């Protein structure tokens, strides 16, 4: 997953360079940092979900030996991996077939068929929602929890981080 995120970042940088013109050395340096950050991002997501779930297991006094949390998280991430791979293939195809100047407004630019960047962003949200749905259902069933406890365990940490990002 890290390689996919890294490659998406690389091709997004190439696309950005096609729009704004050749990067100077500082911009290239910043994009390299962005590429590395993108590669680390999946590991951070996995670690965040794992640690916060373990904290809630302690808080709710849940027996952690019933199932493998690592396996549950990994299975839940499969839809995100599939979407990211499809997005990468579409982005590579788009970047390699650019002919002529690029418009400044990318969100409405058609990537493939009638799908725009904005459409892919929204489809990505659906796949992340599917990740959380799988995570909630799997933790509920494997650890024999109520749906409410599973929702609290899985959605509270992400909600707190989202709220903090909005405040900052």
C-alpha positions in Angstrom: 0.0 0.0 0.0 2.9 2.3 0.7 4.3 1.8 -2.8 0.9 2.6 -4.3 0.6 5.8 -2.2 4.2 6.8 -3.1 3.5 6.3 -6.8 0.3 8.3 -6.7 2.2 11.1 -5.1 4.9 10.9 -7.8 2.5 11.0 -10.7 0.4 13.8 -9.0 3.7 15.8 -8.8 4.4 15.1 -12.5 0.8 16.3 -13.3 1.4 19.4 -11.1 4.6 20.1 -12.9 2.8 19.9 -16.3 0.3 22.5 -15.1 2.6 25.0 -13.5 5.8 24.5 -15.5 9.2 23.0 -14.6 9.9 22.9 -10.8 12.8 24.7 -9.4 15.1 22.8 -7.0 13.2 23.9 -3.9 9.8 22.8 -5.3 11.4 19.5 -6.3 12.7 19.1 -2.8 9.3 19.7 -1.3 7.7 17.2 -3.7 10.2 14.6 -2.7 9.3 15.1 1.0 5.7 14.9 0.0 6.4 11.6 -1.8 8.1 10.1 1.2 5.3 11.3 3.5 2.8 9.6 1.2 4.7 6.4 1.4 4.6 6.5 5.3 0.9 7.4 5.4 -0.5 3.9 5.1 1.7 2.7 8.0 0.5 5.6 10.1 -3.1 4.8 9.4 -2.6 1.2 10.3 -0.7 2.0 13.5 -3.3 4.6 14.5 -6.2 2.2 14.0 -4.4 -0.6 15.8 -3.3 1.5 18.8 -6.6 3.3 19.3 -8.5 0.1 19.0 -6.2 -1.5 21.6 -6.8 1.4 24.0 -10.6 1.1 23.6 -10.3 -2.7 24.2 -8.6 -1.9 27.5 -11.2 0.8 28.3 -14.1 -1.6 27.6 -12.2 -4.6 29.2 -12.5 -6.7 26.0 -10.6 -10.0 25.6 -8.0 -9.3 22.9 -7.3 -13.0 22.4 -10.5 -13.8 20.6 -9.2 -12.7 17.2 -6.3 -11.1 15.4 -6.8 -7.4 15.3 -3.9 -7.1 12.7 -5.7 -9.5 10.4 -9.0 -7.6 10.8 -7.4 -4.2 9.9 -5.5 -5.7 7.0 -8.7 -7.3 5.5 -10.6 -4.0 6.0 -7.9 -2.1 4.1 -8.3 -4.3 1.0 -11.0 -2.0 -0.6 -8.8 1.0 -0.1 -5.8 -0.8 -1.7 -7.9 -1.9 -4.7 -9.2 1.7 -5.2 -5.8 3.2 -4.8 -4.4 0.7 -7.3 -7.1 1.6 -9.9 -6.6 5.3 -9.2 -2.8 4.9 -9.8 -3.3 3.1 -13.1 -5.8 5.8 -14.3 -3.4 8.6 -13.1 -0.4 7.0 -14.9 -2.4 6.6 -18.1 -3.6 10.2 -17.9 -0.2 11.6 -17.2 1.5 9.6 -20.0 -1.1 10.8 -22.5 -1.1 14.5 -21.8 -1.0 16.5 -25.0 -1.0 20.2 -24.9 -1.3 22.7 -22.0 -3.2 21.7 -18.9 -6.0 23.8 -17.4 -5.5 25.3 -14.0 -8.8 23.8 -12.6 -8.2 20.1 -12.1 -11.2 19.0 -10.1 -13.4 19.0 -13.2 -10.9 17.6 -15.6 -11.9 14.3 -17.0 -9.5 11.5 -16.1 -11.1 8.6 -17.9 -14.4 8.3 -19.7 -16.7 10.8 -17.8 -15.0 10.5 -14.4 -13.3 13.7 -13.1 -10.7 14.1 -10.4 -13.6 15.2 -8.2 -15.5 12.0 -9.0 -12.5 9.9 -8.0 -12.2 11.8 -4.8 -15.8 11.0 -4.0 -15.4 7.4 -5.0 -12.3 7.3 -2.7 -14.5 8.5 0.2 -16.9 5.6 -0.5 -14.0 3.1 -0.3 -12.8 4.6 3.0 -16.4 4.2 4.2 -16.3 0.6 3.1 -13.0 0.2 5.1 -14.8 1.5 8.3 -17.9 -0.6 7.6 -15.8 -3.8 7.3 -13.8 -2.8 10.4 -16.9 -2.2 12.5 -18.6 -5.4 11.4 -15.5 -7.6 11.8 -14.7 -6.3 15.2 -18.3 -6.6 16.3 -18.5 -10.2 15.1 -15.0 -11.5 16.0 -15.0 -10.0 19.5 -18.7 -10.5 20.1 -19.5 -6.9 20.8 -22.6 -4.8 20.5 -22.8 -2.7 17.4 -22.7 0.4 19.6 -19.4 -0.6 21.2 -17.9 -1.4 17.8 -19.0 2.0 16.4 -17.5 3.7 19.4 -14.2 1.8 19.2 -13.8 2.4 15.5 -15.2 5.9 14.9 -14.3 7.9 18.0 -10.6 8.2 17.4 -11.0 9.2 13.8 -13.8 11.7 14.7 -11.6 13.3 17.4 -8.7 13.7 14.9 -11.1 15.1 12.2 -12.4 17.6 14.7 -8.9 18.6 15.7 -7.9 19.1 12.1 -10.9 21.3 11.5 -10.1 23.4 14.6 -6.5 23.8 13.7 
